[in-house]
Amino acid sequence: MSSVWNWIAIPRHGWQFAVFLCGALVIGCAVLMLLTSTPPRYRKTIVAAVTFLAGLYYALEFLIPPALWPLKPPRNPLSEVQPLVATLTQIIWSFALLLGVWNLFLIHGRAVAKHGRGWYNSAAFFISFFAILGAGLLKDYAKNAGLSKASESIFTVLFSGFLTSLDATMFSLIAFYIVSAAYRAFRVKSLEAALMMAAAAIIMLALVPVGAEITNWLPQAGLLSALRVERIGYWLLTSPNMAAQRAIAFGIAVGSLAMGLRIWLSLERGNFFDRQL
């Protein structure tokens, strides 16, 4: 088995790489077609069993110490096949990415074909997708052919000039939603809202030079130095705020663990999980 895996894992180039890539796509598509052709009552059982076995492997590989295995020298045999499992996981992720792209093609292709509302946005998706894909492939091909300057310029214009700028624009628009949410949250309607407003005002003053000037008359050391705005802001950030962040992180960790267990044991229910696979 190890010799077969080593033969498969040998780096290949040119037509051999193309043959291996096409073979992997054919095998993956055949497995997906076989899964979709399975009756629904068995299909969900197969997916649940594979999910459980995959999660069980990582749980046993991580939790069982090597000393508990009856082997000499003490070692965890599950850790020896971890690179193979990690590679298989990457392959599954690759097919999931391919399915995601195919789903986008179906949705936007249907919108362009029917000329529905906002179909030009779907057309822009296809144009940008194939433009950046072609620029990336041209960049790699030209690098091997010694003509990388022009191809890198095209890729830089599309990636850094368009994609990065659009990402920055999209994230900058989030600031307006944050300001709107902060305005609604900081309206003093209760004691909690008043405390939050006061803490936010102190921290904002502590982060700008004018805040330090307000209490600049207080001494730099001693008991009264604790009343300086920058000291109060630092204390709010490192003590109450840090405690709240740790509580939120702890709650997120517990929720993630519960969600992971439910998905691992196929106990999750909802609009997606209740559909026929």
N, C-alpha and C positions, 0 to 999 in steps of 0.2 A: 504493500500500500504506500509506503514512504517513497519507494522508487518511482511509482506512478505519479505521485504528487510532485516529486522533484522534477520529473520530466515535463509535467504540465507547467511548473513554475519557472522554467528556463526562459529568460528574456528573449524575445524574438522580434525581428524587424522585417520590413518589406512585405513580400507576399505571404510569408509565414504568419506574420502578425495579422494580416487581413483574413487569412483562412481561420485562424483561431478566434478572431473577433466575430466573424460570420457564424462559425460553429457555436460559439457561446450564445449568440442571439437566437439561432435556430433551436438549440436545446432549451433555452429559457422560454421562448414562445411556445414550444411544444408542451412544456410543463404547465404553463398558464392555460393553454387550450385544454389539456387533460383535466386540470382543476375545474375549469368552467363547464366542461362537459359532464362532470360528476353530478349526480342528483343533489338537490339542495340539502336534503336531510343528512347526507353523508359529507357534503362539502364543509359545512360548518363544524362538524366533528373533526375533520382532518385539519382544518385551520387551527382549532382549539388545541388539538394534540401537538401539532408542531410548535405552536406558541408556548405551550407548557414545557415541552422538552427543551426548547431553547433557553427559556428562563431558568429551568432546573439546572442546566449545565453551568450557567454563570453563577448561580447561587452556590452550587457544590464546589465549583472551582475556587470561589472567593472565600467561602466560609469554613471549609474543612481544612485544618492545618496539615502539613505533610507528615507530622509525627503520628497521626491517627491511621495512616495507610500502612498495611503490613508489607512494606517493601524495604529492601536494603540496597543502597542507602535510603533514608526516609525522603520521600518525595511525593508530590501530588501528580498522579498520572494524567489528570485532567488538564493540568497546566502545560503538559507537553504538546497537546493538540490545540492549545489556545491560538497560536498563529493561524492554523488552518481554519478554525471557527471564525476568527476575526476576518480572514479573507472572504469566507463565505458570506459573512455579514455585509461586507462591502459590496459583494456582488448583488445581494438582495437589495441593498440601498440603491445600487445603480439601476436595477430594473424598476424599483419604485420611482426613481427620478424619471426614467423613460416613460413610465405610465402616466406620471404627472404631466410631462410635456405633451404626450399624446392626448390627454384629457383637455389641455389648453387648446390644442389644435382643433379638437372636435367642437369645443364651445365657441371659439372665435371664428372658426370656419363656417359654422352654422349661422353666426351673426352676419358675416360678410355675404354669405349666399342669399340670405333672406332680406338683406338691406334693412335690418331692423333698427331700432333706436340706438344711436351711438355706434353704428357699424364701422365708422371711420376709426374709432379707437381700436377695434379688432384688427382692421387693416394695418394700423400703425404697429400693432404687436407683431404681425408677420414680417413687416418691413424691417423693424429693428432686430427681430430675432435672427433672420437670415443675414442681415448686414453684419452683426457682431459675430455670428458664427463663421461667415465667410472671411471676415477680417482675421479672426483667430486662426483659422486653418491656413490662410495665406501667410500669416506671420510665421507659423511653424514650418511651412513648406519653404518659404523664402530663406529662412535661417539655414536650412540644410543646403539650399542652392546658392548661398552667398549673396542673396539680394534682400537683405533684411531691412535696409534703411527705409525704403518706400513703404514696405508692408507695416513696419513698426509705426510709421507716421500715421497711416490710415487707422491702425488699431488704437493709437493714442488719441486721435481725434474722436473716434467713436466711443471709446471707453472713458477716457479722462475728460474729454470735452462735452460729451452728451450724457452718458450714463451717470458718472460721478456728480455732474452738475444737477441732474434731475433728482438724484438721491438727496443731495443737500437741500434742494428746493422743497422736496416732500417733507423732510424732517424739520425744516424751518417753519413749515405751516403748522406743525404740531405745537409750536410755541404759542400760537394764538389760542388753540384749544386749552392749553395749560393755563394761560392767563384767564380765560373764561371760567374754567373750573375753579381756579383759585379765587376769583371774584365771588363765585357762589358759595365757596366753602368758608371764606373769611367774613361773610356777613354776620355780624354779632347778633345772634338770636338766642344764645344760651351761654352758660358759663364756660363750657368746653370750647365753643367758638371764640369766646373772648380770650381764653388762655392761648389758643392757637394763633390768633391774630397778634397778641402781644409777643409771643415767642418768635413769630415770623418777622415782626418789625425789628426786634432786637438783633436777630441774626443778620437781617439785611443791613442794618446800621453797622454791625460789627465787620461786615465784609467790604465796606466802602470807607475811604479816608475821612469823610465828614463825620462818621460815627465816632472815630477815635478823637476827633477834635472836640466833640461835645463834652466828653469826660476827660479831656487832657489835663484839666486842673487837678485831678486826683493823683496821689503819689504812685510811682511805679512799683513800690514794694510796701509791705505792711498790710494791715487789716483792711484799710480803705481801698487798696488796689484791687480787691475782689469786686468792687462796684464799677470798675471801668467797663465800658460797653464791650470792648473786644474780649475781656475776660469772661463776662457773662455769656456772650455768644459762643465762645469756645466751650464753656461748661455745658451749655444747652446742646451743642453738637456732640460732645463726647460722653455725656451722661444720660439725660432723658432720651435724646434722639437715638443714641446707640442702643439703649435698652429696647426701645420700640422697634428698631430695625432687626435686632436679634430675635425678638418675639415674632415678628412677621416672617423672618427667615425660618424660624423653627416651625411655625405653622405651615409654611410652604413645603418644608421637608416632610412633615407628617402627612400632608395632603398628597404629595407626590408619591410617598411610599404606599399610601392607601390606594391611590389610582393605579400604581404599578402592579400591586397585588391583585386588584380587580381585573385588570387587563390580562395579567399572567394566568389567572385562574378562569378567564372567560366569564366573569360575573358581571361585567359592565353592561348596562342596559341603556338604551337611548335611541334617538332617531337613526344614528348610523349603525350601531351594533345590532339593532333589531331587524335590519334589512336582510333580505335573502342574498347571500354572497353569490 
